[in-house]
Amino acid sequence: MRKVIENMFGQTDIRPVLIDIGSAGAPPGIWKHIRRYSTYVGFDPDSKETSEIQGGSFYKTITVKKAIASGKQSD
């Protein structure tokens, strides 16, 4: 499986975007085989700030200090 993934993403310029809502803690383990090729976007209102990081275990990491909710919210 690992060779298939490395061939598919390593020989192309495909960059999956992985969305993590409530991203406090570790990202889902199921992403471990594709994370180095992927852009990780984490949403968590408790994070310190919105940031973008190159490198690490993901190709790119973006953390957004916002909550995701269903329905309308009042101010």
Helices and strands as residue ranges (DSSP letters): H 2-10, E 17-21, G 29-31, G 35-37, E 39-43, E 51-54, E 60-64
